[in-house]
């Protein structure tokens, strides 16, 4: 409002304009206070011009109007101050057991992602001497999207230290060691070199299983094998229901749930023993290796007949059987209708090509899973 009278924009208005603006704002006071106010803001040495800019700053400053500044922040009065974020130079905190543990991890990663790691170091070695600096070695690993912790990188640099002044790395020896998962050098000179002995399993402080763990796992495998063979089930399909990405590994909780679903009684001590024997460094159980040791991945229904009659009677399900197929199908229809089961959807899980045909083991497994 003062700027409407300040045509020359010199931040001053006349005394009458100043009093008129105060009247428009509804500010009324005594004549004595008004004269004192005018004398305070007449800074040009005359009695006609008033500095309205200083007047507005004194009564209407941005700090008082908007509450700008830390002094006006009252959030700390109501909420406790958060802890400052502490950041370090290491992104990963993996601490390996030895250099072979790191190389096994790198072999597995290069095998899964089909990485030829030598391609990221070759350009740094212009003279093909086999030496690169430590910084170039780190850059090459980052270009290959191989993330290592500080402890892992230090162990690699110490193990592949080049006999040269300064911090240089023998990158060719490192690449040949990692590429053993694909092939080995010198095959043209000797055909007796083993090719499948490259270690790809890393432990990283994993607890080694003791005799008690092996004993519990052996007892569990016996119970597991007896149940699967007796019920003629496809145990692998039960674990694949929990393994959505087909990585052939499940968590300990999922392993216990699947075992309970199959009807195998398993306690926490047995689960921990299975973790110590079959778990990877992330703590997931590799169920395919477990099933392979149980010898339940292959099962043939039409074995050579010995002539002996089976004495097994299932006590879990009241099913005496039917001699007539029509009566049997009617009994299954009643159970499907009563439990509202879409049987076809479960059979399709075992028939990815939609041929309409599955083997007898998977057919029985599907019926067992639906309690038919």
Residue, then its C-alpha position, 0 to 999 in steps of 0.5 A: x500500500x505504501x508502494x502505491x504512493x512511492x512512484x519514484x521508488x525511493x522507499x519514502x512517502x510524505x507524512x500525510x500519505x503515511x498517516x492516510x495509509x495507517x488509517x486505511x489499515x485501521x491503525x489508530x493511535x494518539x497524536x503524541x505516539x503518532x508524532x513520536x513514530x514520525x520523528x523516528x522514521x524521518x531520516x532525510x532531515x526534513x519533516x515531510x518524508x517518512x521512510x516506510x521501508x524501515x517501518x515495514x521491516x521493523x513491524x513486518x520482518x520475514x523472520x517474524x512473518x514466516x518463522x524462518x531460521x532454526x530458532x523458529x523450528x519447534x519440531x525438536x521440542x516435540x520430537x527427539x532429534x534423530x541420530x546422525x547417519x554414519x556412513x563408511x567407505x565400505x558398502x559391503x561388510x563381507x569378511x571371507x575366510x581366505x582368498x579361495x573363498x573369494x575366488x569361489x564366490x567370483x567363479x560362481x558369479x561369473x558362471x551365472x552371469x556369463x562374465x569374461x572378467x579378462x575383458x575389463x582388465x586388458x585395456x589397462x595393460x597396453x604393453x600386455x605385461x600382465x601388470x596393472x595398478x591397484x586402482x585400475x584393478x578396482x575400476x575393472x571389477x566395478x566395470x564388471x559389476x563385481x562388488x567386493x568389500x574392503x576386506x575382500x579387495x585387500x586379500x585379493x591385492x595381497x595374494x596377486x601382488x606383482x613383483x614390481x615397484x608400487x602397488x601392481x596386480x597380476x591381473x592375468x593370474x587372477x583372470x586365469x584363476x577365476x576362468x577355471x569355472x569355464x576352462x583351464x589353460x594347457x589343455x592342448x598340452x595335456x589331456x589329463x587335466x581335470x576340468x570339474x574341480x573348480x571350487x564355486x561354493x563359498x562359506x564366509x564364516x559359515x559354521x561347519x556341521x558336526x557329527x550331531x548335525x550329520x546324524x540328525x540329517x541322516x535320520x531325517x533323510x530316512x524318514x523323508x525317503x520312507x514317506x515319499x516312497x510309501x506315498x509315491x510322491x514327487x517331492x521336488x514339486x512341493x519345494x518348487x511351489x515355494x521356489x518361485x524363481x527356480x533357484x533350487x533354494x528355499x528358506x529354513x521356514x519354507x523348508x519346515x513348512x514343506x516338510x510338514x505339508x508332506x507329513x514329515x515331523x521335523x523339529x527346530x534342531x533338525x532344521x538347524x542341522x539341515x541349515x548347517x549341512x545344506x545351506x549356502x552363505x545366505x542361509x538358504x537351504x539347497x533342497x535339490x541337493x537334499x533330495x538327491x541325497x535322499x534318493x527320491x528324485x527318481x521313482x519308478x512305479x512299474x518295478x519288477x513284480x515280486x508276487x508279494x501283496x502289499x500289507x500297507x494300510x493308510x491310516x491318515x485318509x479314510x479311503x478303502x478304495x473302489x473296484x468300479x471306476x464309475x463309483x471311484x469317479x463319483x466319490x472324487x466328484x463329491x469330495x471336489x464339490x464339497x471342498x470346492x477344488x479346481x483340480x484342473x488348475x493343479x494338474x496344469x502346474x505339472x503340464x507346462x506345454x498343455x499336452x493334457x498328459x502327466x506321468x503317474x507320479x505327478x498325478x498321484x502327487x497332485x491328488x495327495x496335495x489336495x487330500x483326495 
